Amino acid sequence: MKNLQPSFRFAQRKDTGLILAFIKALAEYEQMAGNVIATEELLGGRAGIYLEDHFILPKHRGKGYGNAMLKKLAATAVERGCGRLEWSCLDWNRPSIEFYLSLDASIIDSAHPACYPRNIFST
């Protein structure tokens, strides 16, 4: 099967049902009730982007979509003048941690790994 080129756009109100489906799939994967929290914090006068959950359905993993999503989010952070892009990952989720490390991300806290790409501004 040929890999499709991903396209990106900002979510719209009509996407609510699809977003909820992703939240439910993520909650099932994490074996916990789903909670999504999006925050925008200031550090040194520059906003950052915090990604609570980066989830790709299992049948779509390994096709480059996760990498493409993070690159697009990093580009959005650059466009908006953000000083950083951060996300967290459950400490038991070794496949995801290895994926993030392969992107040259840094782990900030080993108890609850939070990552940021060192090369966010070179996307």
Biopython code that builds the backbone (N, CA, C, O; Angstrom):
import numpy as np
from Bio.PDB.StructureBuilder import StructureBuilder

atoms = [
    (1, "MET", "N", (0.841, -1.188, 0.000)),
    (1, "MET", "CA", (0.000, 0.000, 0.000)),
    (1, "MET", "C", (0.882, 1.246, 0.000)),
    (1, "MET", "O", (1.830, 1.335, 0.780)),
    (2, "LYS", "N", (0.584, 2.175, -0.841)),
    (2, "LYS", "CA", (1.345, 3.410, -0.976)),
    (2, "LYS", "C", (1.070, 4.340, 0.205)),
    (2, "LYS", "O", (-0.084, 4.537, 0.585)),
    (3, "ASN", "N", (2.143, 4.921, 0.794)),
    (3, "ASN", "CA", (1.970, 5.894, 1.865)),
    (3, "ASN", "C", (1.436, 7.199, 1.282)),
    (3, "ASN", "O", (1.931, 7.682, 0.263)),
    (4, "LEU", "N", (0.435, 7.756, 1.926)),
    (4, "LEU", "CA", (-0.126, 9.026, 1.503)),
    (4, "LEU", "C", (0.688, 10.168, 2.081)),
    (4, "LEU", "O", (1.245, 10.045, 3.172)),
    (5, "GLN", "N", (0.762, 11.267, 1.368)),
    (5, "GLN", "CA", (1.399, 12.468, 1.881)),
    (5, "GLN", "C", (0.442, 13.121, 2.870)),
    (5, "GLN", "O", (-0.699, 13.415, 2.515)),
    (6, "PRO", "N", (0.883, 13.354, 4.102)),
    (6, "PRO", "CA", (-0.022, 13.995, 5.056)),
    (6, "PRO", "C", (-0.222, 15.466, 4.707)),
    (6, "PRO", "O", (0.672, 16.121, 4.172)),
    (7, "SER", "N", (-1.389, 15.961, 5.014)),
    (7, "SER", "CA", (-1.653, 17.396, 4.902)),
    (7, "SER", "C", (-2.129, 17.868, 6.267)),
    (7, "SER", "O", (-2.687, 17.085, 7.035)),
    (8, "PHE", "N", (-1.917, 19.125, 6.570)),
    (8, "PHE", "CA", (-2.234, 19.657, 7.884)),
    (8, "PHE", "C", (-3.083, 20.907, 7.762)),
    (8, "PHE", "O", (-2.940, 21.700, 6.831)),
    (9, "ARG", "N", (-3.965, 21.055, 8.725)),
    (9, "ARG", "CA", (-4.771, 22.270, 8.840)),
    (9, "ARG", "C", (-5.165, 22.389, 10.297)),
    (9, "ARG", "O", (-5.099, 21.415, 11.047)),
    (10, "PHE", "N", (-5.574, 23.576, 10.695)),
    (10, "PHE", "CA", (-6.042, 23.763, 12.052)),
    (10, "PHE", "C", (-7.404, 23.103, 12.205)),
    (10, "PHE", "O", (-8.201, 23.071, 11.267)),
    (11, "ALA", "N", (-7.659, 22.579, 13.392)),
    (11, "ALA", "CA", (-8.948, 21.937, 13.659)),
    (11, "ALA", "C", (-10.072, 22.958, 13.520)),
    (11, "ALA", "O", (-9.900, 24.147, 13.784)),
    (12, "GLN", "N", (-11.217, 22.455, 13.099)),
    (12, "GLN", "CA", (-12.411, 23.282, 12.969)),
    (12, "GLN", "C", (-13.514, 22.666, 13.818)),
    (12, "GLN", "O", (-13.411, 21.512, 14.235)),
    (13, "ARG", "N", (-14.554, 23.424, 14.068)),
    (13, "ARG", "CA", (-15.658, 22.938, 14.890)),
    (13, "ARG", "C", (-16.203, 21.608, 14.360)),
    (13, "ARG", "O", (-16.589, 20.740, 15.143)),
    (14, "LYS", "N", (-16.235, 21.447, 13.051)),
    (14, "LYS", "CA", (-16.768, 20.221, 12.457)),
    (14, "LYS", "C", (-15.906, 18.997, 12.780)),
    (14, "LYS", "O", (-16.349, 17.869, 12.566)),
    (15, "ASP", "N", (-14.693, 19.193, 13.287)),
    (15, "ASP", "CA", (-13.787, 18.103, 13.616)),
    (15, "ASP", "C", (-13.985, 17.561, 15.032)),
    (15, "ASP", "O", (-13.284, 16.635, 15.441)),
    (16, "THR", "N", (-14.926, 18.125, 15.780)),
    (16, "THR", "CA", (-15.103, 17.758, 17.180)),
    (16, "THR", "C", (-15.279, 16.256, 17.369)),
    (16, "THR", "O", (-14.644, 15.679, 18.251)),
    (17, "GLY", "N", (-16.109, 15.614, 16.577)),
    (17, "GLY", "CA", (-16.340, 14.175, 16.702)),
    (17, "GLY", "C", (-15.084, 13.364, 16.457)),
    (17, "GLY", "O", (-14.816, 12.402, 17.178)),
    (18, "LEU", "N", (-14.309, 13.738, 15.447)),
    (18, "LEU", "CA", (-13.063, 13.037, 15.143)),
    (18, "LEU", "C", (-12.053, 13.227, 16.276)),
    (18, "LEU", "O", (-11.371, 12.284, 16.676)),
    (19, "ILE", "N", (-11.968, 14.441, 16.778)),
    (19, "ILE", "CA", (-11.051, 14.711, 17.889)),
    (19, "ILE", "C", (-11.433, 13.882, 19.108)),
    (19, "ILE", "O", (-10.567, 13.322, 19.779)),
    (20, "LEU", "N", (-12.723, 13.803, 19.392)),
    (20, "LEU", "CA", (-13.190, 12.987, 20.507)),
    (20, "LEU", "C", (-12.841, 11.516, 20.289)),
    (20, "LEU", "O", (-12.487, 10.819, 21.240)),
    (21, "ALA", "N", (-12.935, 11.042, 19.060)),
    (21, "ALA", "CA", (-12.568, 9.654, 18.760)),
    (21, "ALA", "C", (-11.085, 9.415, 19.037)),
    (21, "ALA", "O", (-10.717, 8.370, 19.574)),
    (22, "PHE", "N", (-10.238, 10.368, 18.679)),
    (22, "PHE", "CA", (-8.812, 10.243, 18.969)),
    (22, "PHE", "C", (-8.561, 10.255, 20.480)),
    (22, "PHE", "O", (-7.735, 9.493, 20.981)),
    (23, "ILE", "N", (-9.270, 11.112, 21.194)),
    (23, "ILE", "CA", (-9.120, 11.167, 22.656)),
    (23, "ILE", "C", (-9.490, 9.821, 23.271)),
    (23, "ILE", "O", (-8.788, 9.330, 24.155)),
    (24, "LYS", "N", (-10.588, 9.219, 22.808)),
    (24, "LYS", "CA", (-11.014, 7.917, 23.323)),
    (24, "LYS", "C", (-9.996, 6.829, 22.977)),
    (24, "LYS", "O", (-9.704, 5.973, 23.812)),
    (25, "ALA", "N", (-9.455, 6.850, 21.765)),
    (25, "ALA", "CA", (-8.450, 5.863, 21.375)),
    (25, "ALA", "C", (-7.186, 6.014, 22.221)),
    (25, "ALA", "O", (-6.583, 5.021, 22.627)),
    (26, "LEU", "N", (-6.795, 7.238, 22.480)),
    (26, "LEU", "CA", (-5.630, 7.496, 23.320)),
    (26, "LEU", "C", (-5.886, 7.013, 24.745)),
    (26, "LEU", "O", (-5.022, 6.374, 25.344)),
    (27, "ALA", "N", (-7.056, 7.310, 25.289)),
    (27, "ALA", "CA", (-7.387, 6.873, 26.646)),
    (27, "ALA", "C", (-7.344, 5.353, 26.743)),
    (27, "ALA", "O", (-6.871, 4.809, 27.741)),
    (28, "GLU", "N", (-7.827, 4.674, 25.730)),
    (28, "GLU", "CA", (-7.778, 3.213, 25.714)),
    (28, "GLU", "C", (-6.331, 2.726, 25.687)),
    (28, "GLU", "O", (-5.967, 1.800, 26.412)),
    (29, "TYR", "N", (-5.519, 3.347, 24.859)),
    (29, "TYR", "CA", (-4.109, 2.979, 24.747)),
    (29, "TYR", "C", (-3.369, 3.188, 26.070)),
    (29, "TYR", "O", (-2.546, 2.361, 26.461)),
    (30, "GLU", "N", (-3.663, 4.295, 26.757)),
    (30, "GLU", "CA", (-2.983, 4.624, 28.006)),
    (30, "GLU", "C", (-3.582, 3.923, 29.214)),
    (30, "GLU", "O", (-3.063, 4.046, 30.323)),
    (31, "GLN", "N", (-4.676, 3.183, 29.008)),
    (31, "GLN", "CA", (-5.352, 2.466, 30.081)),
    (31, "GLN", "C", (-5.754, 3.411, 31.211)),
    (31, "GLN", "O", (-5.543, 3.115, 32.387)),
    (32, "MET", "N", (-6.333, 4.548, 30.838)),
    (32, "MET", "CA", (-6.775, 5.540, 31.819)),
    (32, "MET", "C", (-7.831, 6.443, 31.197)),
    (32, "MET", "O", (-7.962, 6.532, 29.976)),
    (33, "ALA", "N", (-8.561, 7.095, 32.049)),
    (33, "ALA", "CA", (-9.574, 8.027, 31.563)),
    (33, "ALA", "C", (-8.894, 9.148, 30.781)),
    (33, "ALA", "O", (-7.835, 9.633, 31.180)),
    (34, "GLY", "N", (-9.502, 9.556, 29.670)),
    (34, "GLY", "CA", (-8.883, 10.570, 28.825)),
    (34, "GLY", "C", (-9.069, 11.976, 29.370)),
    (34, "GLY", "O", (-10.178, 12.393, 29.703)),
    (35, "ASN", "N", (-7.974, 12.685, 29.451)),
    (35, "ASN", "CA", (-7.968, 14.098, 29.825)),
    (35, "ASN", "C", (-6.991, 14.805, 28.917)),
    (35, "ASN", "O", (-5.824, 14.419, 28.843)),
    (36, "VAL", "N", (-7.435, 15.814, 28.237)),
    (36, "VAL", "CA", (-6.542, 16.588, 27.383)),
    (36, "VAL", "C", (-6.439, 17.981, 27.978)),
    (36, "VAL", "O", (-7.447, 18.639, 28.235)),
    (37, "ILE", "N", (-5.211, 18.416, 28.190)),
    (37, "ILE", "CA", (-4.974, 19.748, 28.741)),
    (37, "ILE", "C", (-4.008, 20.462, 27.806)),
    (37, "ILE", "O", (-2.897, 19.982, 27.578)),
    (38, "ALA", "N", (-4.408, 21.568, 27.281)),
    (38, "ALA", "CA", (-3.530, 22.375, 26.433)),
    (38, "ALA", "C", (-3.185, 23.642, 27.188)),
    (38, "ALA", "O", (-4.070, 24.345, 27.674)),
    (39, "THR", "N", (-1.913, 23.928, 27.284)),
    (39, "THR", "CA", (-1.487, 25.127, 27.991)),
    (39, "THR", "C", (-0.562, 25.934, 27.107)),
    (39, "THR", "O", (0.144, 25.392, 26.257)),
    (40, "GLU", "N", (-0.578, 27.212, 27.315)),
    (40, "GLU", "CA", (0.389, 28.104, 26.676)),
    (40, "GLU", "C", (0.984, 28.937, 27.785)),
    (40, "GLU", "O", (0.298, 29.749, 28.407)),
    (41, "GLU", "N", (2.266, 28.732, 28.029)),
    (41, "GLU", "CA", (2.934, 29.417, 29.128)),
    (41, "GLU", "C", (3.933, 30.414, 28.569)),
    (41, "GLU", "O", (4.348, 30.321, 27.414)),
    (42, "LEU", "N", (4.308, 31.359, 29.401)),
    (42, "LEU", "CA", (5.320, 32.328, 29.015)),
    (42, "LEU", "C", (6.610, 32.043, 29.749)),
    (42, "LEU", "O", (6.596, 31.750, 30.945)),
    (43, "LEU", "N", (7.711, 32.126, 29.056)),
    (43, "LEU", "CA", (9.025, 31.973, 29.647)),
    (43, "LEU", "C", (9.926, 32.981, 28.958)),
    (43, "LEU", "O", (10.125, 32.931, 27.744)),
    (44, "GLY", "N", (10.458, 33.880, 29.733)),
    (44, "GLY", "CA", (11.328, 34.892, 29.150)),
    (44, "GLY", "C", (10.614, 35.764, 28.140)),
    (44, "GLY", "O", (11.234, 36.250, 27.195)),
    (45, "GLY", "N", (9.316, 35.972, 28.323)),
    (45, "GLY", "CA", (8.553, 36.844, 27.450)),
    (45, "GLY", "C", (8.114, 36.214, 26.143)),
    (45, "GLY", "O", (7.451, 36.872, 25.341)),
    (46, "ARG", "N", (8.460, 34.966, 25.908)),
    (46, "ARG", "CA", (8.063, 34.301, 24.667)),
    (46, "ARG", "C", (7.186, 33.102, 24.987)),
    (46, "ARG", "O", (7.526, 32.282, 25.840)),
    (47, "ALA", "N", (6.072, 33.008, 24.309)),
    (47, "ALA", "CA", (5.158, 31.888, 24.520)),
    (47, "ALA", "C", (5.779, 30.605, 23.988)),
    (47, "ALA", "O", (6.691, 30.637, 23.162)),
    (48, "GLY", "N", (5.278, 29.492, 24.466)),
    (48, "GLY", "CA", (5.689, 28.188, 23.976)),
    (48, "GLY", "C", (4.449, 27.380, 23.642)),
    (48, "GLY", "O", (3.328, 27.795, 23.935)),
    (49, "ILE", "N", (4.652, 26.247, 23.041)),
    (49, "ILE", "CA", (3.554, 25.324, 22.755)),
    (49, "ILE", "C", (3.813, 24.058, 23.544)),
    (49, "ILE", "O", (4.916, 23.513, 23.516)),
    (50, "TYR", "N", (2.797, 23.593, 24.245)),
    (50, "TYR", "CA", (2.865, 22.337, 24.977)),
    (50, "TYR", "C", (1.870, 21.376, 24.363)),
    (50, "TYR", "O", (0.678, 21.673, 24.290)),
    (51, "LEU", "N", (2.345, 20.238, 23.925)),
    (51, "LEU", "CA", (1.516, 19.201, 23.318)),
    (51, "LEU", "C", (1.258, 18.136, 24.372)),
    (51, "LEU", "O", (2.187, 17.453, 24.802)),
    (52, "GLU", "N", (0.026, 17.990, 24.787)),
    (52, "GLU", "CA", (-0.298, 17.025, 25.839)),
    (52, "GLU", "C", (-0.170, 15.590, 25.344)),
    (52, "GLU", "O", (0.441, 14.764, 26.022)),
    (53, "ASP", "N", (-0.713, 15.282, 24.215)),
    (53, "ASP", "CA", (-0.672, 13.916, 23.712)),
    (53, "ASP", "C", (-0.380, 13.909, 22.224)),
    (53, "ASP", "O", (-1.018, 14.622, 21.449)),
    (54, "HIS", "N", (0.578, 13.105, 21.840)),
    (54, "HIS", "CA", (0.937, 12.925, 20.432)),
    (54, "HIS", "C", (0.638, 11.464, 20.123)),
    (54, "HIS", "O", (1.431, 10.580, 20.448)),
    (55, "PHE", "N", (-0.494, 11.215, 19.501)),
    (55, "PHE", "CA", (-0.983, 9.847, 19.342)),
    (55, "PHE", "C", (-1.261, 9.554, 17.880)),
    (55, "PHE", "O", (-1.954, 10.310, 17.199)),
    (56, "ILE", "N", (-0.712, 8.453, 17.414)),
    (56, "ILE", "CA", (-0.959, 7.967, 16.058)),
    (56, "ILE", "C", (-1.624, 6.603, 16.204)),
    (56, "ILE", "O", (-1.130, 5.744, 16.933)),
    (57, "LEU", "N", (-2.735, 6.406, 15.519)),
    (57, "LEU", "CA", (-3.397, 5.098, 15.574)),
    (57, "LEU", "C", (-2.407, 4.011, 15.173)),
    (57, "LEU", "O", (-1.630, 4.200, 14.237)),
    (58, "PRO", "N", (-2.426, 2.872, 15.868)),
    (58, "PRO", "CA", (-1.442, 1.820, 15.592)),
    (58, "PRO", "C", (-1.314, 1.434, 14.116)),
    (58, "PRO", "O", (-0.208, 1.186, 13.636)),
    (59, "LYS", "N", (-2.424, 1.383, 13.405)),
    (59, "LYS", "CA", (-2.347, 0.971, 11.999)),
    (59, "LYS", "C", (-1.634, 1.990, 11.114)),
    (59, "LYS", "O", (-1.284, 1.679, 9.975)),
    (60, "HIS", "N", (-1.416, 3.204, 11.623)),
    (60, "HIS", "CA", (-0.756, 4.244, 10.833)),
    (60, "HIS", "C", (0.662, 4.547, 11.312)),
    (60, "HIS", "O", (1.310, 5.451, 10.784)),
    (61, "ARG", "N", (1.148, 3.807, 12.300)),
    (61, "ARG", "CA", (2.499, 4.045, 12.809)),
    (61, "ARG", "C", (3.542, 3.514, 11.835)),
    (61, "ARG", "O", (3.285, 2.588, 11.065)),
    (62, "GLY", "N", (4.719, 4.118, 11.887)),
    (62, "GLY", "CA", (5.820, 3.672, 11.037)),
    (62, "GLY", "C", (5.759, 4.195, 9.618)),
    (62, "GLY", "O", (6.538, 3.765, 8.767)),
    (63, "LYS", "N", (4.848, 5.115, 9.347)),
    (63, "LYS", "CA", (4.698, 5.664, 7.994)),
    (63, "LYS", "C", (5.187, 7.109, 7.892)),
    (63, "LYS", "O", (5.062, 7.741, 6.843)),
    (64, "GLY", "N", (5.746, 7.627, 8.989)),
    (64, "GLY", "CA", (6.275, 8.989, 8.965)),
    (64, "GLY", "C", (5.283, 10.059, 9.389)),
    (64, "GLY", "O", (5.623, 11.242, 9.396)),
    (65, "TYR", "N", (4.059, 9.669, 9.745)),
    (65, "TYR", "CA", (3.053, 10.664, 10.109)),
    (65, "TYR", "C", (3.392, 11.372, 11.423)),
    (65, "TYR", "O", (3.196, 12.582, 11.542)),
    (66, "GLY", "N", (3.897, 10.630, 12.405)),
    (66, "GLY", "CA", (4.263, 11.239, 13.686)),
    (66, "GLY", "C", (5.355, 12.274, 13.512)),
    (66, "GLY", "O", (5.282, 13.365, 14.077)),
    (67, "ASN", "N", (6.359, 11.934, 12.738)),
    (67, "ASN", "CA", (7.445, 12.865, 12.448)),
    (67, "ASN", "C", (6.909, 14.087, 11.711)),
    (67, "ASN", "O", (7.267, 15.218, 12.040)),
    (68, "ALA", "N", (6.059, 13.863, 10.723)),
    (68, "ALA", "CA", (5.495, 14.977, 9.951)),
    (68, "ALA", "C", (4.656, 15.893, 10.838)),
    (68, "ALA", "O", (4.694, 17.114, 10.689)),
    (69, "MET", "N", (3.898, 15.299, 11.762)),
    (69, "MET", "CA", (3.072, 16.110, 12.663)),
    (69, "MET", "C", (3.943, 16.993, 13.553)),
    (69, "MET", "O", (3.651, 18.176, 13.729)),
    (70, "LEU", "N", (5.009, 16.425, 14.115)),
    (70, "LEU", "CA", (5.881, 17.222, 14.978)),
    (70, "LEU", "C", (6.612, 18.307, 14.194)),
    (70, "LEU", "O", (6.806, 19.411, 14.703)),
    (71, "LYS", "N", (7.020, 18.006, 12.961)),
    (71, "LYS", "CA", (7.669, 19.037, 12.138)),
    (71, "LYS", "C", (6.705, 20.189, 11.851)),
    (71, "LYS", "O", (7.093, 21.356, 11.901)),
    (72, "LYS", "N", (5.445, 19.854, 11.548)),
    (72, "LYS", "CA", (4.456, 20.902, 11.287)),
    (72, "LYS", "C", (4.212, 21.728, 12.541)),
    (72, "LYS", "O", (4.111, 22.953, 12.469)),
    (73, "LEU", "N", (4.116, 21.064, 13.693)),
    (73, "LEU", "CA", (3.902, 21.793, 14.945)),
    (73, "LEU", "C", (5.102, 22.684, 15.259)),
    (73, "LEU", "O", (4.934, 23.811, 15.724)),
    (74, "ALA", "N", (6.310, 22.184, 15.006)),
    (74, "ALA", "CA", (7.513, 22.998, 15.206)),
    (74, "ALA", "C", (7.508, 24.203, 14.273)),
    (74, "ALA", "O", (7.873, 25.304, 14.685)),
    (75, "ALA", "N", (7.099, 24.008, 13.027)),
    (75, "ALA", "CA", (7.017, 25.128, 12.085)),
    (75, "ALA", "C", (5.986, 26.154, 12.557)),
    (75, "ALA", "O", (6.199, 27.359, 12.426)),
    (76, "THR", "N", (4.877, 25.675, 13.103)),
    (76, "THR", "CA", (3.859, 26.581, 13.648)),
    (76, "THR", "C", (4.427, 27.363, 14.820)),
    (76, "THR", "O", (4.171, 28.560, 14.952)),
    (77, "ALA", "N", (5.199, 26.694, 15.676)),
    (77, "ALA", "CA", (5.828, 27.377, 16.809)),
    (77, "ALA", "C", (6.762, 28.476, 16.318)),
    (77, "ALA", "O", (6.786, 29.572, 16.877)),
    (78, "VAL", "N", (7.527, 28.183, 15.278)),
    (78, "VAL", "CA", (8.433, 29.185, 14.709)),
    (78, "VAL", "C", (7.641, 30.344, 14.122)),
    (78, "VAL", "O", (7.974, 31.505, 14.359)),
    (79, "GLU", "N", (6.582, 30.036, 13.349)),
    (79, "GLU", "CA", (5.747, 31.080, 12.751)),
    (79, "GLU", "C", (5.151, 32.002, 13.806)),
    (79, "GLU", "O", (5.014, 33.204, 13.577)),
    (80, "ARG", "N", (4.798, 31.446, 14.957)),
    (80, "ARG", "CA", (4.173, 32.227, 16.028)),
    (80, "ARG", "C", (5.182, 32.866, 16.969)),
    (80, "ARG", "O", (4.797, 33.528, 17.933)),
    (81, "GLY", "N", (6.463, 32.676, 16.702)),
    (81, "GLY", "CA", (7.500, 33.276, 17.531)),
    (81, "GLY", "C", (7.670, 32.610, 18.882)),
    (81, "GLY", "O", (8.123, 33.250, 19.831)),
    (82, "CYS", "N", (7.319, 31.346, 18.987)),
    (82, "CYS", "CA", (7.424, 30.632, 20.259)),
    (82, "CYS", "C", (8.883, 30.352, 20.605)),
    (82, "CYS", "O", (9.729, 30.179, 19.728)),
    (83, "GLY", "N", (9.149, 30.314, 21.895)),
    (83, "GLY", "CA", (10.493, 30.037, 22.362)),
    (83, "GLY", "C", (10.774, 28.564, 22.535)),
    (83, "GLY", "O", (11.932, 28.167, 22.665)),
    (84, "ARG", "N", (9.728, 27.736, 22.540)),
    (84, "ARG", "CA", (9.937, 26.310, 22.749)),
    (84, "ARG", "C", (8.713, 25.515, 22.346)),
    (84, "ARG", "O", (7.612, 26.048, 22.212)),
    (85, "LEU", "N", (8.933, 24.231, 22.158)),
    (85, "LEU", "CA", (7.883, 23.251, 21.912)),
    (85, "LEU", "C", (8.162, 22.101, 22.869)),
    (85, "LEU", "O", (9.248, 21.522, 22.838)),
    (86, "GLU", "N", (7.203, 21.766, 23.711)),
    (86, "GLU", "CA", (7.390, 20.705, 24.694)),
    (86, "GLU", "C", (6.231, 19.733, 24.635)),
    (86, "GLU", "O", (5.126, 20.081, 24.219)),
    (87, "TRP", "N", (6.500, 18.505, 25.059)),
    (87, "TRP", "CA", (5.442, 17.519, 25.219)),
    (87, "TRP", "C", (5.886, 16.543, 26.287)),
    (87, "TRP", "O", (7.054, 16.514, 26.675)),
    (88, "SER", "N", (4.949, 15.748, 26.756)),
    (88, "SER", "CA", (5.291, 14.743, 27.758)),
    (88, "SER", "C", (4.957, 13.360, 27.217)),
    (88, "SER", "O", (4.207, 13.201, 26.253)),
    (89, "CYS", "N", (5.539, 12.379, 27.869)),
    (89, "CYS", "CA", (5.339, 10.994, 27.463)),
    (89, "CYS", "C", (5.355, 10.145, 28.727)),
    (89, "CYS", "O", (6.185, 10.358, 29.610)),
    (90, "LEU", "N", (4.448, 9.192, 28.816)),
    (90, "LEU", "CA", (4.433, 8.316, 29.978)),
    (90, "LEU", "C", (5.732, 7.520, 30.050)),
    (90, "LEU", "O", (6.229, 7.045, 29.029)),
    (91, "ASP", "N", (6.276, 7.375, 31.245)),
    (91, "ASP", "CA", (7.589, 6.754, 31.385)),
    (91, "ASP", "C", (7.631, 5.290, 30.969)),
    (91, "ASP", "O", (8.716, 4.776, 30.699)),
    (92, "TRP", "N", (6.504, 4.603, 30.906)),
    (92, "TRP", "CA", (6.479, 3.199, 30.474)),
    (92, "TRP", "C", (6.401, 3.050, 28.956)),
    (92, "TRP", "O", (6.527, 1.944, 28.431)),
    (93, "ASN", "N", (6.196, 4.143, 28.263)),
    (93, "ASN", "CA", (5.991, 4.099, 26.817)),
    (93, "ASN", "C", (7.332, 4.172, 26.074)),
    (93, "ASN", "O", (7.632, 5.169, 25.417)),
    (94, "ARG", "N", (8.126, 3.113, 26.187)),
    (94, "ARG", "CA", (9.457, 3.087, 25.578)),
    (94, "ARG", "C", (9.444, 3.288, 24.065)),
    (94, "ARG", "O", (10.310, 3.999, 23.557)),
    (95, "PRO", "N", (8.501, 2.696, 23.311)),
    (95, "PRO", "CA", (8.533, 2.939, 21.862)),
    (95, "PRO", "C", (8.428, 4.432, 21.520)),
    (95, "PRO", "O", (9.122, 4.920, 20.628)),
    (96, "SER", "N", (7.559, 5.147, 22.233)),
    (96, "SER", "CA", (7.425, 6.581, 21.962)),
    (96, "SER", "C", (8.656, 7.353, 22.406)),
    (96, "SER", "O", (9.106, 8.263, 21.710)),
    (97, "ILE", "N", (9.199, 6.993, 23.561)),
    (97, "ILE", "CA", (10.407, 7.672, 24.038)),
    (97, "ILE", "C", (11.539, 7.478, 23.032)),
    (97, "ILE", "O", (12.259, 8.426, 22.718)),
    (98, "GLU", "N", (11.699, 6.265, 22.530)),
    (98, "GLU", "CA", (12.741, 6.001, 21.531)),
    (98, "GLU", "C", (12.486, 6.802, 20.255)),
    (98, "GLU", "O", (13.427, 7.305, 19.641)),
    (99, "PHE", "N", (11.220, 6.924, 19.854)),
    (99, "PHE", "CA", (10.876, 7.728, 18.681)),
    (99, "PHE", "C", (11.300, 9.180, 18.898)),
    (99, "PHE", "O", (11.926, 9.783, 18.026)),
    (100, "TYR", "N", (10.956, 9.743, 20.067)),
    (100, "TYR", "CA", (11.305, 11.141, 20.349)),
    (100, "TYR", "C", (12.821, 11.340, 20.397)),
    (100, "TYR", "O", (13.339, 12.335, 19.891)),
    (101, "LEU", "N", (13.523, 10.392, 21.006)),
    (101, "LEU", "CA", (14.978, 10.498, 21.047)),
    (101, "LEU", "C", (15.577, 10.423, 19.643)),
    (101, "LEU", "O", (16.596, 11.057, 19.370)),
    (102, "SER", "N", (14.954, 9.656, 18.759)),
    (102, "SER", "CA", (15.445, 9.565, 17.385)),
    (102, "SER", "C", (15.296, 10.891, 16.644)),
    (102, "SER", "O", (15.954, 11.120, 15.628)),
    (103, "LEU", "N", (14.427, 11.763, 17.157)),
    (103, "LEU", "CA", (14.242, 13.091, 16.570)),
    (103, "LEU", "C", (15.140, 14.131, 17.231)),
    (103, "LEU", "O", (14.992, 15.329, 16.992)),
    (104, "ASP", "N", (16.077, 13.665, 18.068)),
    (104, "ASP", "CA", (17.003, 14.534, 18.784)),
    (104, "ASP", "C", (16.302, 15.343, 19.871)),
    (104, "ASP", "O", (16.712, 16.461, 20.181)),
    (105, "ALA", "N", (15.243, 14.774, 20.447)),
    (105, "ALA", "CA", (14.564, 15.419, 21.569)),
    (105, "ALA", "C", (15.347, 15.142, 22.842)),
    (105, "ALA", "O", (16.106, 14.176, 22.917)),
    (106, "SER", "N", (15.162, 15.983, 23.826)),
    (106, "SER", "CA", (15.813, 15.813, 25.119)),
    (106, "SER", "C", (14.782, 15.460, 26.162)),
    (106, "SER", "O", (13.670, 15.988, 26.152)),
    (107, "ILE", "N", (15.149, 14.566, 27.064)),
    (107, "ILE", "CA", (14.278, 14.220, 28.181)),
    (107, "ILE", "C", (14.631, 15.130, 29.342)),
    (107, "ILE", "O", (15.777, 15.175, 29.787)),
    (108, "ILE", "N", (13.628, 15.857, 29.828)),
    (108, "ILE", "CA", (13.846, 16.820, 30.892)),
    (108, "ILE", "C", (13.756, 16.157, 32.258)),
    (108, "ILE", "O", (14.553, 16.465, 33.144)),
    (109, "ASP", "N", (12.800, 15.250, 32.444)),
    (109, "ASP", "CA", (12.540, 14.625, 33.742)),
    (109, "ASP", "C", (12.304, 13.138, 33.519)),
    (109, "ASP", "O", (11.323, 12.762, 32.878)),
    (110, "SER", "N", (13.187, 12.284, 34.036)),
    (110, "SER", "CA", (13.063, 10.852, 33.772)),
    (110, "SER", "C", (11.873, 10.218, 34.478)),
    (110, "SER", "O", (11.420, 9.153, 34.057)),
    (111, "ALA", "N", (11.349, 10.836, 35.540)),
    (111, "ALA", "CA", (10.184, 10.284, 36.229)),
    (111, "ALA", "C", (8.926, 10.433, 35.378)),
    (111, "ALA", "O", (8.067, 9.552, 35.383)),
    (112, "HIS", "N", (8.817, 11.515, 34.667)),
    (112, "HIS", "CA", (7.687, 11.767, 33.751)),
    (112, "HIS", "C", (8.286, 12.463, 32.539)),
    (112, "HIS", "O", (8.257, 13.691, 32.447)),
    (113, "PRO", "N", (8.830, 11.683, 31.609)),
    (113, "PRO", "CA", (9.606, 12.279, 30.525)),
    (113, "PRO", "C", (8.870, 13.387, 29.784)),
    (113, "PRO", "O", (7.769, 13.186, 29.272)),
    (114, "ALA", "N", (9.475, 14.520, 29.737)),
    (114, "ALA", "CA", (8.988, 15.629, 28.934)),
    (114, "ALA", "C", (10.082, 15.944, 27.938)),
    (114, "ALA", "O", (11.251, 16.051, 28.310)),
    (115, "CYS", "N", (9.724, 16.091, 26.703)),
    (115, "CYS", "CA", (10.727, 16.234, 25.657)),
    (115, "CYS", "C", (10.593, 17.561, 24.943)),
    (115, "CYS", "O", (9.520, 18.163, 24.902)),
    (116, "TYR", "N", (11.676, 17.993, 24.395)),
    (116, "TYR", "CA", (11.639, 19.119, 23.480)),
    (116, "TYR", "C", (12.691, 18.900, 22.414)),
    (116, "TYR", "O", (13.768, 18.381, 22.706)),
    (117, "PRO", "N", (12.402, 19.280, 21.201)),
    (117, "PRO", "CA", (13.399, 19.110, 20.154)),
    (117, "PRO", "C", (14.472, 20.182, 20.258)),
    (117, "PRO", "O", (14.158, 21.370, 20.335)),
    (118, "ARG", "N", (15.722, 19.775, 20.261)),
    (118, "ARG", "CA", (16.825, 20.739, 20.360)),
    (118, "ARG", "C", (16.907, 21.591, 19.090)),
    (118, "ARG", "O", (17.414, 22.712, 19.118)),
    (119, "ASN", "N", (16.416, 21.062, 18.006)),
    (119, "ASN", "CA", (16.556, 21.757, 16.722)),
    (119, "ASN", "C", (15.223, 22.288, 16.216)),
    (119, "ASN", "O", (14.973, 22.269, 15.011)),
    (120, "ILE", "N", (14.353, 22.767, 17.122)),
    (120, "ILE", "CA", (13.038, 23.256, 16.723)),
    (120, "ILE", "C", (13.130, 24.351, 15.655)),
    (120, "ILE", "O", (12.280, 24.424, 14.768)),
    (121, "PHE", "N", (14.139, 25.187, 15.737)),
    (121, "PHE", "CA", (14.190, 26.315, 14.833)),
    (121, "PHE", "C", (14.886, 26.004, 13.520)),
    (121, "PHE", "O", (15.071, 26.892, 12.688)),
    (122, "SER", "N", (15.274, 24.747, 13.326)),
    (122, "SER", "CA", (15.909, 24.389, 12.062)),
    (122, "SER", "C", (14.997, 23.550, 11.189)),
    (122, "SER", "O", (15.469, 22.878, 10.272)),
    (123, "THR", "N", (13.660, 23.578, 11.463)),
    (123, "THR", "CA", (12.737, 22.788, 10.669)),
    (123, "THR", "C", (12.481, 23.442, 9.333)),
    (123, "THR", "O", (11.720, 22.912, 8.523)),
]
sb = StructureBuilder()
sb.init_structure("model")
sb.init_model(0)
sb.init_chain("A")
sb.init_seg("    ")
for serial, (resi, resn, name, xyz) in enumerate(atoms, 1):
    if name == "N":
        sb.init_residue(resn, " ", resi, " ")
    sb.init_atom(name, np.array(xyz, "f"), 0.0, 1.0, " ", f" {name:<3s}", serial, name[0])
structure = sb.get_structure()
